[in-house]
Amino acid sequence: MRSAPLPVLENGEPASSLVGFKSWLLSPYSEHQYWAQDLMLHLTSDEQNMSYYMATGEMPAVSTLLEAPEIADDELMSGFAEQIVNGEPMPNVPEIDPVFGAMGDAMLFLADGEDADEIMTEAVEQIQQDIDTMN
């Protein structure tokens, strides 16, 4: 089975998705700034990113590596790599949690063959309700 990016929308634009990634931060209070920066440079090198990908299957946060044969030729990962180009960075806000909860439930109902319009309408209503409850 080969994965694929999300389909092109009726307006001709590629469908967008949320993209998450991990990053490193160096505390200004670190007593070992040089060594911490050296470690971060090592861990974020192309070689280490590919090594981590090969060990975990977690997509590298380096766009040029998405074209590497290890990813581009992988039937499962290649579609995800293609979709990342059309993605938007995931917002770091508490309101994102209700989206994942409702959409996870919606995907289960859709997989069971239930009506997509009805399920997605209910998911949007649930997301709005949960966010309203948070605020």
N, CA, C and O atoms as CSV, one atom per row, in Angstrom:
chain,resi,resn,atom,element,x,y,z
A,1,MET,N,N,0.842,-1.172,0.000
A,1,MET,CA,C,0.000,0.000,0.000
A,1,MET,C,C,0.892,1.242,0.000
A,1,MET,O,O,1.831,1.337,0.790
A,2,ARG,N,N,0.601,2.172,-0.871
A,2,ARG,CA,C,1.368,3.411,-0.981
A,2,ARG,C,C,0.535,4.552,-0.397
A,2,ARG,O,O,-0.656,4.665,-0.684
A,3,SER,N,N,1.158,5.386,0.415
A,3,SER,CA,C,0.456,6.557,0.949
A,3,SER,C,C,0.442,7.648,-0.113
A,3,SER,O,O,1.198,7.593,-1.083
A,4,ALA,N,N,-0.413,8.628,0.076
A,4,ALA,CA,C,-0.532,9.724,-0.889
A,4,ALA,C,C,-0.845,11.007,-0.141
A,4,ALA,O,O,-1.407,10.970,0.953
A,5,PRO,N,N,-0.486,12.143,-0.725
A,5,PRO,CA,C,-0.874,13.405,-0.105
A,5,PRO,C,C,-2.386,13.584,-0.206
A,5,PRO,O,O,-3.055,12.867,-0.950
A,6,LEU,N,N,-2.914,14.535,0.540
A,6,LEU,CA,C,-4.337,14.836,0.464
A,6,LEU,C,C,-4.679,15.283,-0.958
A,6,LEU,O,O,-3.824,15.836,-1.650
A,7,PRO,N,N,-5.908,15.052,-1.399
A,7,PRO,CA,C,-6.270,15.404,-2.779
A,7,PRO,C,C,-6.338,16.912,-2.994
A,7,PRO,O,O,-6.421,17.694,-2.047
A,8,VAL,N,N,-6.300,17.291,-4.258
A,8,VAL,CA,C,-6.456,18.686,-4.652
A,8,VAL,C,C,-7.928,19.054,-4.465
A,8,VAL,O,O,-8.819,18.265,-4.780
A,9,LEU,N,N,-8.171,20.253,-3.954
A,9,LEU,CA,C,-9.532,20.723,-3.713
A,9,LEU,C,C,-10.202,21.140,-5.022
A,9,LEU,O,O,-9.539,21.256,-6.053
A,10,GLU,N,N,-11.509,21.364,-4.980
A,10,GLU,CA,C,-12.267,21.756,-6.167
A,10,GLU,C,C,-11.755,23.052,-6.788
A,10,GLU,O,O,-11.903,23.263,-7.992
A,11,ASN,N,N,-11.155,23.922,-5.976
A,11,ASN,CA,C,-10.637,25.193,-6.491
A,11,ASN,C,C,-9.248,25.050,-7.116
A,11,ASN,O,O,-8.657,26.038,-7.551
A,12,GLY,N,N,-8.727,23.817,-7.162
A,12,GLY,CA,C,-7.426,23.566,-7.766
A,12,GLY,C,C,-6.252,23.681,-6.810
A,12,GLY,O,O,-5.117,23.383,-7.181
A,13,GLU,N,N,-6.515,24.110,-5.582
A,13,GLU,CA,C,-5.459,24.247,-4.576
A,13,GLU,C,C,-5.242,22.925,-3.857
A,13,GLU,O,O,-6.198,22.183,-3.629
A,14,PRO,N,N,-3.992,22.617,-3.494
A,14,PRO,CA,C,-3.768,21.400,-2.712
A,14,PRO,C,C,-4.355,21.549,-1.311
A,14,PRO,O,O,-4.308,22.629,-0.723
A,15,ALA,N,N,-4.899,20.474,-0.787
A,15,ALA,CA,C,-5.457,20.496,0.572
A,15,ALA,C,C,-4.325,20.693,1.568
A,15,ALA,O,O,-3.263,20.081,1.452
A,16,SER,N,N,-4.565,21.544,2.533
A,16,SER,CA,C,-3.568,21.830,3.558
A,16,SER,C,C,-3.787,20.925,4.765
A,16,SER,O,O,-4.878,20.389,4.963
A,17,SER,N,N,-2.769,20.764,5.545
A,17,SER,CA,C,-2.866,19.986,6.780
A,17,SER,C,C,-1.966,20.630,7.827
A,17,SER,O,O,-1.128,21.471,7.501
A,18,LEU,N,N,-2.138,20.240,9.064
A,18,LEU,CA,C,-1.271,20.730,10.125
A,18,LEU,C,C,0.013,19.907,10.153
A,18,LEU,O,O,-0.011,18.692,9.954
A,19,VAL,N,N,1.108,20.568,10.398
A,19,VAL,CA,C,2.406,19.906,10.476
A,19,VAL,C,C,3.036,20.253,11.817
A,19,VAL,O,O,3.134,21.424,12.183
A,20,GLY,N,N,3.454,19.241,12.536
A,20,GLY,CA,C,4.141,19.450,13.800
A,20,GLY,C,C,5.598,19.059,13.671
A,20,GLY,O,O,5.962,18.288,12.783
A,21,PHE,N,N,6.419,19.577,14.535
A,21,PHE,CA,C,7.835,19.226,14.534
A,21,PHE,C,C,8.400,19.471,15.922
A,21,PHE,O,O,7.786,20.139,16.754
A,22,LYS,N,N,9.569,18.922,16.151
A,22,LYS,CA,C,10.264,19.114,17.416
A,22,LYS,C,C,11.428,20.062,17.184
A,22,LYS,O,O,11.974,20.138,16.083
A,23,SER,N,N,11.796,20.771,18.215
A,23,SER,CA,C,12.922,21.684,18.103
A,23,SER,C,C,13.707,21.681,19.410
A,23,SER,O,O,13.272,21.127,20.419
A,24,TRP,N,N,14.838,22.293,19.363
A,24,TRP,CA,C,15.698,22.402,20.531
A,24,TRP,C,C,15.777,23.867,20.947
A,24,TRP,O,O,15.837,24.757,20.100
A,25,LEU,N,N,15.777,24.106,22.228
A,25,LEU,CA,C,15.937,25.456,22.757
A,25,LEU,C,C,17.095,25.457,23.736
A,25,LEU,O,O,17.270,24.519,24.514
A,26,LEU,N,N,17.875,26.512,23.689
A,26,LEU,CA,C,19.010,26.649,24.598
A,26,LEU,C,C,18.662,27.711,25.632
A,26,LEU,O,O,18.432,28.873,25.296
A,27,SER,N,N,18.628,27.302,26.868
A,27,SER,CA,C,18.308,28.231,27.941
A,27,SER,C,C,19.410,29.275,28.082
A,27,SER,O,O,20.593,28.934,28.083
A,28,PRO,N,N,19.033,30.530,28.200
A,28,PRO,CA,C,20.061,31.559,28.423
A,28,PRO,C,C,20.724,31.412,29.792
A,28,PRO,O,O,21.745,32.042,30.063
A,29,TYR,N,N,20.141,30.581,30.647
A,29,TYR,CA,C,20.699,30.362,31.980
A,29,TYR,C,C,21.658,29.171,32.031
A,29,TYR,O,O,22.229,28.872,33.079
A,30,SER,N,N,21.829,28.503,30.905
A,30,SER,CA,C,22.723,27.352,30.869
A,30,SER,C,C,24.139,27.769,31.246
A,30,SER,O,O,24.647,28.790,30.784
A,31,GLU,N,N,24.759,26.965,32.088
A,31,GLU,CA,C,26.140,27.242,32.485
A,31,GLU,C,C,27.126,26.684,31.466
A,31,GLU,O,O,28.328,26.929,31.564
A,32,HIS,N,N,26.620,25.936,30.491
A,32,HIS,CA,C,27.490,25.307,29.496
A,32,HIS,C,C,26.969,25.600,28.092
A,32,HIS,O,O,26.675,24.684,27.325
A,33,GLN,N,N,26.861,26.867,27.771
A,33,GLN,CA,C,26.303,27.300,26.490
A,33,GLN,C,C,27.026,26.658,25.302
A,33,GLN,O,O,26.380,26.161,24.380
A,34,TYR,N,N,28.341,26.667,25.321
A,34,TYR,CA,C,29.105,26.138,24.187
A,34,TYR,C,C,28.782,24.669,23.951
A,34,TYR,O,O,28.511,24.261,22.822
A,35,TRP,N,N,28.811,23.870,25.026
A,35,TRP,CA,C,28.594,22.431,24.871
A,35,TRP,C,C,27.143,22.117,24.533
A,35,TRP,O,O,26.873,21.185,23.775
A,36,ALA,N,N,26.222,22.870,25.078
A,36,ALA,CA,C,24.816,22.661,24.749
A,36,ALA,C,C,24.569,22.975,23.273
A,36,ALA,O,O,23.857,22.238,22.590
A,37,GLN,N,N,25.151,24.061,22.784
A,37,GLN,CA,C,24.993,24.411,21.378
A,37,GLN,C,C,25.665,23.361,20.498
A,37,GLN,O,O,25.126,22.992,19.455
A,38,ASP,N,N,26.826,22.883,20.905
A,38,ASP,CA,C,27.523,21.850,20.145
A,38,ASP,C,C,26.665,20.574,20.057
A,38,ASP,O,O,26.572,19.960,18.994
A,39,LEU,N,N,26.048,20.186,21.164
A,39,LEU,CA,C,25.173,19.016,21.173
A,39,LEU,C,C,23.967,19.235,20.249
A,39,LEU,O,O,23.596,18.341,19.488
A,40,MET,N,N,23.362,20.417,20.317
A,40,MET,CA,C,22.206,20.707,19.474
A,40,MET,C,C,22.582,20.662,17.992
A,40,MET,O,O,21.817,20.137,17.183
A,41,LEU,N,N,23.730,21.196,17.625
A,41,LEU,CA,C,24.180,21.146,16.232
A,41,LEU,C,C,24.397,19.711,15.784
A,41,LEU,O,O,24.074,19.356,14.650
A,42,HIS,N,N,24.941,18.890,16.661
A,42,HIS,CA,C,25.147,17.477,16.330
A,42,HIS,C,C,23.799,16.771,16.143
A,42,HIS,O,O,23.604,16.061,15.157
A,43,LEU,N,N,22.885,16.963,17.071
A,43,LEU,CA,C,21.599,16.269,17.019
A,43,LEU,C,C,20.732,16.706,15.846
A,43,LEU,O,O,19.877,15.945,15.394
A,44,THR,N,N,20.940,17.913,15.352
A,44,THR,CA,C,20.119,18.416,14.250
A,44,THR,C,C,20.819,18.325,12.893
A,44,THR,O,O,20.313,18.848,11.899
A,45,SER,N,N,21.962,17.675,12.846
A,45,SER,CA,C,22.654,17.512,11.567
A,45,SER,C,C,21.844,16.586,10.659
A,45,SER,O,O,21.040,15.785,11.137
A,46,ASP,N,N,22.060,16.699,9.356
A,46,ASP,CA,C,21.357,15.839,8.400
A,46,ASP,C,C,21.609,14.370,8.710
A,46,ASP,O,O,20.690,13.553,8.658
A,47,GLU,N,N,22.839,14.041,9.029
A,47,GLU,CA,C,23.184,12.638,9.321
A,47,GLU,C,C,22.408,12.113,10.530
A,47,GLU,O,O,21.878,11.003,10.490
A,48,GLN,N,N,22.337,12.891,11.588
A,48,GLN,CA,C,21.617,12.452,12.783
A,48,GLN,C,C,20.103,12.430,12.557
A,48,GLN,O,O,19.410,11.557,13.079
A,49,ASN,N,N,19.591,13.391,11.778
A,49,ASN,CA,C,18.161,13.384,11.457
A,49,ASN,C,C,17.781,12.116,10.704
A,49,ASN,O,O,16.743,11.519,10.988
A,50,MET,N,N,18.612,11.695,9.743
A,50,MET,CA,C,18.322,10.473,8.994
A,50,MET,C,C,18.498,9.245,9.876
A,50,MET,O,O,17.736,8.284,9.770
A,51,SER,N,N,19.490,9.276,10.735
A,51,SER,CA,C,19.694,8.156,11.656
A,51,SER,C,C,18.486,8.001,12.577
A,51,SER,O,O,18.026,6.886,12.823
A,52,TYR,N,N,17.979,9.116,13.081
A,52,TYR,CA,C,16.802,9.090,13.952
A,52,TYR,C,C,15.584,8.595,13.179
A,52,TYR,O,O,14.794,7.809,13.702
A,53,TYR,N,N,15.432,9.049,11.941
A,53,TYR,CA,C,14.322,8.591,11.100
A,53,TYR,C,C,14.397,7.075,10.910
A,53,TYR,O,O,13.389,6.381,11.046
A,54,MET,N,N,15.567,6.570,10.601
A,54,MET,CA,C,15.724,5.141,10.344
A,54,MET,C,C,15.425,4.320,11.608
A,54,MET,O,O,14.911,3.205,11.519
A,55,ALA,N,N,15.743,4.868,12.764
A,55,ALA,CA,C,15.521,4.153,14.021
A,55,ALA,C,C,14.070,4.235,14.495
A,55,ALA,O,O,13.557,3.294,15.101
A,56,THR,N,N,13.404,5.371,14.216
A,56,THR,CA,C,12.071,5.593,14.801
A,56,THR,C,C,10.944,5.697,13.782
A,56,THR,O,O,9.779,5.499,14.127
A,57,GLY,N,N,11.276,6.005,12.534
A,57,GLY,CA,C,10.244,6.240,11.534
A,57,GLY,C,C,9.617,7.611,11.658
A,57,GLY,O,O,8.608,7.891,11.011
A,58,GLU,N,N,10.202,8.474,12.483
A,58,GLU,CA,C,9.683,9.827,12.659
A,58,GLU,C,C,10.305,10.734,11.601
A,58,GLU,O,O,11.526,10.837,11.484
A,59,MET,N,N,9.433,11.388,10.834
A,59,MET,CA,C,9.857,12.226,9.719
A,59,MET,C,C,10.810,13.323,10.199
A,59,MET,O,O,10.536,13.975,11.207
A,60,PRO,N,N,11.925,13.536,9.491
A,60,PRO,CA,C,12.832,14.624,9.879
A,60,PRO,C,C,12.187,15.991,9.675
A,60,PRO,O,O,11.350,16.158,8.789
A,61,ALA,N,N,12.567,16.952,10.478
A,61,ALA,CA,C,12.052,18.315,10.361
A,61,ALA,C,C,12.955,19.142,9.449
A,61,ALA,O,O,13.110,20.347,9.650
A,62,VAL,N,N,13.543,18.499,8.456
A,62,VAL,CA,C,14.427,19.154,7.501
A,62,VAL,C,C,13.880,18.853,6.110
A,62,VAL,O,O,13.928,17.711,5.652
A,63,SER,N,N,13.361,19.881,5.438
A,63,SER,CA,C,12.649,19.651,4.182
A,63,SER,C,C,13.514,18.989,3.115
A,63,SER,O,O,13.004,18.188,2.332
A,64,THR,N,N,14.791,19.298,3.062
A,64,THR,CA,C,15.635,18.689,2.030
A,64,THR,C,C,15.786,17.185,2.227
A,64,THR,O,O,16.000,16.452,1.261
A,65,LEU,N,N,15.676,16.725,3.456
A,65,LEU,CA,C,15.808,15.285,3.714
A,65,LEU,C,C,14.580,14.506,3.261
A,65,LEU,O,O,14.653,13.287,3.103
A,66,LEU,N,N,13.455,15.180,3.047
A,66,LEU,CA,C,12.249,14.495,2.594
A,66,LEU,C,C,12.417,13.922,1.194
A,66,LEU,O,O,11.668,13.034,0.788
A,67,GLU,N,N,13.394,14.429,0.460
A,67,GLU,CA,C,13.679,13.939,-0.883
A,67,GLU,C,C,14.700,12.805,-0.881
A,67,GLU,O,O,14.979,12.226,-1.931
A,68,ALA,N,N,15.257,12.482,0.280
A,68,ALA,CA,C,16.239,11.395,0.368
A,68,ALA,C,C,15.575,10.080,-0.025
A,68,ALA,O,O,14.402,9.873,0.287
A,69,PRO,N,N,16.294,9.191,-0.699
A,69,PRO,CA,C,15.698,7.921,-1.140
A,69,PRO,C,C,15.072,7.107,-0.005
A,69,PRO,O,O,14.089,6.399,-0.222
A,70,GLU,N,N,15.631,7.203,1.192
A,70,GLU,CA,C,15.089,6.451,2.324
A,70,GLU,C,C,13.641,6.846,2.618
A,70,GLU,O,O,12.860,6.040,3.123
A,71,ILE,N,N,13.296,8.084,2.300
A,71,ILE,CA,C,11.931,8.566,2.535
A,71,ILE,C,C,11.133,8.575,1.229
A,71,ILE,O,O,10.013,8.067,1.174
A,72,ALA,N,N,11.719,9.155,0.183
A,72,ALA,CA,C,11.002,9.294,-1.096
A,72,ALA,C,C,10.618,7.944,-1.694
A,72,ALA,O,O,9.598,7.843,-2.376
A,73,ASP,N,N,11.410,6.915,-1.453
A,73,ASP,CA,C,11.121,5.588,-2.012
A,73,ASP,C,C,10.348,4.684,-1.052
A,73,ASP,O,O,10.020,3.548,-1.394
A,74,ASP,N,N,10.059,5.185,0.138
A,74,ASP,CA,C,9.323,4.403,1.131
A,74,ASP,C,C,7.829,4.528,0.836
A,74,ASP,O,O,7.289,5.634,0.876
A,75,GLU,N,N,7.158,3.429,0.545
A,75,GLU,CA,C,5.751,3.475,0.141
A,75,GLU,C,C,4.845,4.097,1.192
A,75,GLU,O,O,3.873,4.769,0.850
A,76,LEU,N,N,5.149,3.885,2.455
A,76,LEU,CA,C,4.307,4.432,3.516
A,76,LEU,C,C,4.605,5.910,3.756
A,76,LEU,O,O,3.680,6.705,3.921
A,77,MET,N,N,5.872,6.285,3.776
A,77,MET,CA,C,6.242,7.637,4.179
A,77,MET,C,C,6.213,8.660,3.048
A,77,MET,O,O,6.079,9.854,3.316
A,78,SER,N,N,6.331,8.236,1.807
A,78,SER,CA,C,6.455,9.189,0.695
A,78,SER,C,C,5.245,10.120,0.584
A,78,SER,O,O,5.419,11.310,0.320
A,79,GLY,N,N,4.053,9.624,0.773
A,79,GLY,CA,C,2.859,10.477,0.708
A,79,GLY,C,C,2.840,11.521,1.802
A,79,GLY,O,O,2.426,12.660,1.583
A,80,PHE,N,N,3.292,11.125,2.988
A,80,PHE,CA,C,3.370,12.094,4.093
A,80,PHE,C,C,4.410,13.163,3.783
A,80,PHE,O,O,4.195,14.344,4.058
A,81,ALA,N,N,5.540,12.747,3.207
A,81,ALA,CA,C,6.585,13.706,2.839
A,81,ALA,C,C,6.069,14.688,1.797
A,81,ALA,O,O,6.377,15.878,1.867
A,82,GLU,N,N,5.296,14.214,0.843
A,82,GLU,CA,C,4.718,15.101,-0.173
A,82,GLU,C,C,3.730,16.077,0.463
A,82,GLU,O,O,3.685,17.247,0.083
A,83,GLN,N,N,2.940,15.607,1.426
A,83,GLN,CA,C,1.918,16.448,2.050
A,83,GLN,C,C,2.526,17.552,2.902
A,83,GLN,O,O,1.940,18.628,3.019
A,84,ILE,N,N,3.668,17.314,3.489
A,84,ILE,CA,C,4.299,18.314,4.356
A,84,ILE,C,C,4.486,19.633,3.622
A,84,ILE,O,O,4.374,20.700,4.227
A,85,VAL,N,N,4.768,19.572,2.327
A,85,VAL,CA,C,4.961,20.776,1.523
A,85,VAL,C,C,3.707,21.647,1.536
A,85,VAL,O,O,3.803,22.871,1.442
A,86,ASN,N,N,2.539,21.032,1.651
A,86,ASN,CA,C,1.262,21.764,1.651
A,86,ASN,C,C,0.764,22.055,3.064
A,86,ASN,O,O,-0.346,22.559,3.241
A,87,GLY,N,N,1.573,21.742,4.059
A,87,GLY,CA,C,1.137,21.891,5.440
A,87,GLY,C,C,1.371,23.271,6.013
A,87,GLY,O,O,2.116,24.087,5.469
A,88,GLU,N,N,0.716,23.499,7.119
A,88,GLU,CA,C,0.866,24.717,7.911
A,88,GLU,C,C,1.361,24.313,9.291
A,88,GLU,O,O,0.924,23.293,9.822
A,89,PRO,N,N,2.266,25.092,9.884
A,89,PRO,CA,C,2.724,24.749,11.236
A,89,PRO,C,C,1.552,24.664,12.214
A,89,PRO,O,O,0.664,25.515,12.218
A,90,MET,N,N,1.570,23.633,13.029
A,90,MET,CA,C,0.510,23.441,14.009
A,90,MET,C,C,0.601,24.535,15.075
A,90,MET,O,O,1.666,24.751,15.652
A,91,PRO,N,N,-0.501,25.218,15.335
A,91,PRO,CA,C,-0.443,26.258,16.360
A,91,PRO,C,C,-0.218,25.657,17.740
A,91,PRO,O,O,-0.725,24.581,18.056
A,92,ASN,N,N,0.533,26.352,18.537
A,92,ASN,CA,C,0.815,25.908,19.897
A,92,ASN,C,C,-0.154,26.607,20.845
A,92,ASN,O,O,0.221,27.494,21.612
A,93,VAL,N,N,-1.420,26.176,20.765
A,93,VAL,CA,C,-2.477,26.759,21.592
A,93,VAL,C,C,-3.316,25.625,22.180
A,93,VAL,O,O,-3.429,24.561,21.573
A,94,PRO,N,N,-3.897,25.843,23.342
A,94,PRO,CA,C,-4.711,24.783,23.961
A,94,PRO,C,C,-5.914,24.385,23.110
A,94,PRO,O,O,-6.394,23.256,23.216
A,95,GLU,N,N,-6.404,25.286,22.275
A,95,GLU,CA,C,-7.586,25.008,21.467
A,95,GLU,C,C,-7.354,23.922,20.416
A,95,GLU,O,O,-8.307,23.456,19.792
A,96,ILE,N,N,-6.114,23.519,20.216
A,96,ILE,CA,C,-5.841,22.484,19.215
A,96,ILE,C,C,-6.252,21.102,19.728
A,96,ILE,O,O,-6.586,20.229,18.927
A,97,ASP,N,N,-6.236,20.890,21.025
A,97,ASP,CA,C,-6.601,19.577,21.585
A,97,ASP,C,C,-8.015,19.135,21.218
A,97,ASP,O,O,-8.201,17.984,20.821
A,98,PRO,N,N,-9.024,20.009,21.336
A,98,PRO,CA,C,-10.374,19.577,20.931
A,98,PRO,C,C,-10.461,19.188,19.453
A,98,PRO,O,O,-11.277,18.346,19.079
A,99,VAL,N,N,-9.632,19.790,18.625
A,99,VAL,CA,C,-9.636,19.442,17.204
A,99,VAL,C,C,-9.226,17.984,17.036
A,99,VAL,O,O,-9.878,17.234,16.310
A,100,PHE,N,N,-8.160,17.586,17.699
A,100,PHE,CA,C,-7.687,16.212,17.556
A,100,PHE,C,C,-8.670,15.208,18.141
A,100,PHE,O,O,-8.861,14.130,17.579
A,101,GLY,N,N,-9.290,15.548,19.255
A,101,GLY,CA,C,-10.265,14.636,19.847
A,101,GLY,C,C,-11.455,14.396,18.931
A,101,GLY,O,O,-11.813,13.253,18.646
A,102,ALA,N,N,-12.062,15.480,18.475
A,102,ALA,CA,C,-13.242,15.360,17.619
A,102,ALA,C,C,-12.898,14.740,16.265
A,102,ALA,O,O,-13.662,13.929,15.743
A,103,MET,N,N,-11.765,15.113,15.700
A,103,MET,CA,C,-11.391,14.572,14.395
A,103,MET,C,C,-10.994,13.096,14.499
A,103,MET,O,O,-11.225,12.328,13.565
A,104,GLY,N,N,-10.407,12.701,15.611
A,104,GLY,CA,C,-10.108,11.280,15.807
A,104,GLY,C,C,-11.374,10.455,15.822
A,104,GLY,O,O,-11.448,9.399,15.193
A,105,ASP,N,N,-12.377,10.943,16.546
A,105,ASP,CA,C,-13.670,10.255,16.573
A,105,ASP,C,C,-14.301,10.226,15.185
A,105,ASP,O,O,-14.842,9.207,14.758
A,106,ALA,N,N,-14.223,11.366,14.484
A,106,ALA,CA,C,-14.816,11.453,13.146
A,106,ALA,C,C,-14.173,10.447,12.202
A,106,ALA,O,O,-14.866,9.817,11.403
A,107,MET,N,N,-12.864,10.290,12.284
A,107,MET,CA,C,-12.177,9.339,11.396
A,107,MET,C,C,-12.666,7.910,11.628
A,107,MET,O,O,-12.783,7.130,10.683
A,108,LEU,N,N,-12.948,7.569,12.879
A,108,LEU,CA,C,-13.464,6.220,13.170
A,108,LEU,C,C,-14.838,6.023,12.533
A,108,LEU,O,O,-15.105,4.979,11.939
A,109,PHE,N,N,-15.710,7.026,12.656
A,109,PHE,CA,C,-17.042,6.923,12.055
A,109,PHE,C,C,-16.958,6.866,10.530
A,109,PHE,O,O,-17.688,6.109,9.890
A,110,LEU,N,N,-16.066,7.670,9.953
A,110,LEU,CA,C,-15.897,7.662,8.498
A,110,LEU,C,C,-15.378,6.315,8.016
A,110,LEU,O,O,-15.794,5.824,6.967
A,111,ALA,N,N,-14.469,5.719,8.782
A,111,ALA,CA,C,-13.927,4.408,8.413
A,111,ALA,C,C,-15.007,3.333,8.445
A,111,ALA,O,O,-14.916,2.330,7.737
A,112,ASP,N,N,-16.034,3.549,9.275
A,112,ASP,CA,C,-17.159,2.611,9.333
A,112,ASP,C,C,-18.181,2.872,8.229
A,112,ASP,O,O,-19.192,2.174,8.144
A,113,GLY,N,N,-17.924,3.882,7.375
A,113,GLY,CA,C,-18.796,4.137,6.242
A,113,GLY,C,C,-19.939,5.091,6.503
A,113,GLY,O,O,-20.858,5.187,5.690
A,114,GLU,N,N,-19.906,5.798,7.618
A,114,GLU,CA,C,-20.999,6.732,7.907
A,114,GLU,C,C,-20.905,7.955,7.001
A,114,GLU,O,O,-19.859,8.210,6.405
A,115,ASP,N,N,-21.998,8.710,6.899
A,115,ASP,CA,C,-22.101,9.858,6.000
A,115,ASP,C,C,-21.066,10.936,6.361
A,115,ASP,O,O,-21.054,11.442,7.483
A,116,ALA,N,N,-20.204,11.278,5.404
A,116,ALA,CA,C,-19.102,12.209,5.646
A,116,ALA,C,C,-19.594,13.607,6.007
A,116,ALA,O,O,-19.072,14.221,6.937
A,117,ASP,N,N,-20.597,14.120,5.283
A,117,ASP,CA,C,-21.094,15.468,5.575
A,117,ASP,C,C,-21.645,15.555,6.991
A,117,ASP,O,O,-21.371,16.512,7.714
A,118,GLU,N,N,-22.415,14.562,7.378
A,118,GLU,CA,C,-23.003,14.552,8.722
A,118,GLU,C,C,-21.923,14.440,9.791
A,118,GLU,O,O,-21.944,15.169,10.783
A,119,ILE,N,N,-20.984,13.529,9.587
A,119,ILE,CA,C,-19.925,13.308,10.576
A,119,ILE,C,C,-19.051,14.552,10.730
A,119,ILE,O,O,-18.721,14.938,11.852
A,120,MET,N,N,-18.675,15.178,9.628
A,120,MET,CA,C,-17.807,16.348,9.708
A,120,MET,C,C,-18.548,17.551,10.289
A,120,MET,O,O,-17.943,18.359,10.994
A,121,THR,N,N,-19.831,17.683,10.011
A,121,THR,CA,C,-20.621,18.754,10.622
A,121,THR,C,C,-20.662,18.570,12.133
A,121,THR,O,O,-20.487,19.529,12.886
A,122,GLU,N,N,-20.892,17.339,12.574
A,122,GLU,CA,C,-20.911,17.054,14.011
A,122,GLU,C,C,-19.542,17.307,14.635
A,122,GLU,O,O,-19.456,17.808,15.756
A,123,ALA,N,N,-18.472,16.964,13.920
A,123,ALA,CA,C,-17.117,17.183,14.447
A,123,ALA,C,C,-16.851,18.672,14.642
A,123,ALA,O,O,-16.314,19.077,15.673
A,124,VAL,N,N,-17.224,19.486,13.659
A,124,VAL,CA,C,-17.032,20.934,13.768
A,124,VAL,C,C,-17.830,21.487,14.942
A,124,VAL,O,O,-17.321,22.311,15.701
A,125,GLU,N,N,-19.066,21.047,15.096
A,125,GLU,CA,C,-19.889,21.501,16.219
A,125,GLU,C,C,-19.261,21.108,17.553
A,125,GLU,O,O,-19.260,21.895,18.499
A,126,GLN,N,N,-18.724,19.885,17.627
A,126,GLN,CA,C,-18.084,19.415,18.861
A,126,GLN,C,C,-16.837,20.245,19.162
A,126,GLN,O,O,-16.604,20.622,20.311
A,127,ILE,N,N,-16.046,20.527,18.146
A,127,ILE,CA,C,-14.843,21.335,18.328
A,127,ILE,C,C,-15.221,22.722,18.856
A,127,ILE,O,O,-14.627,23.210,19.818
A,128,GLN,N,N,-16.211,23.351,18.220
A,128,GLN,CA,C,-16.637,24.691,18.652
A,128,GLN,C,C,-17.161,24.670,20.080
A,128,GLN,O,O,-16.867,25.573,20.863
A,129,GLN,N,N,-17.932,23.652,20.420
A,129,GLN,CA,C,-18.477,23.532,21.764
A,129,GLN,C,C,-17.347,23.352,22.788
A,129,GLN,O,O,-17.351,23.996,23.837
A,130,ASP,N,N,-16.394,22.488,22.485
A,130,ASP,CA,C,-15.278,22.233,23.410
A,130,ASP,C,C,-14.415,23.476,23.600
A,130,ASP,O,O,-13.968,23.756,24.712
A,131,ILE,N,N,-14.180,24.219,22.528
A,131,ILE,CA,C,-13.390,25.454,22.645
A,131,ILE,C,C,-14.149,26.502,23.443
A,131,ILE,O,O,-13.561,27.205,24.265
A,132,ASP,N,N,-15.455,26.612,23.204
A,132,ASP,CA,C,-16.275,27.548,23.988
A,132,ASP,C,C,-16.235,27.196,25.469
A,132,ASP,O,O,-16.200,28.087,26.317
A,133,THR,N,N,-16.239,25.907,25.785
A,133,THR,CA,C,-16.176,25.461,27.179
A,133,THR,C,C,-14.833,25.840,27.810
A,133,THR,O,O,-14.769,26.190,28.988
A,134,MET,N,N,-13.767,25.767,27.017
A,134,MET,CA,C,-12.434,26.121,27.523
A,134,MET,C,C,-12.345,27.600,27.880
A,134,MET,O,O,-11.685,27.985,28.845
A,135,ASN,N,N,-13.015,28.409,27.090
A,135,ASN,CA,C,-12.908,29.857,27.288
A,135,ASN,C,C,-13.991,30.295,28.195
A,135,ASN,O,O,-14.096,31.482,28.504
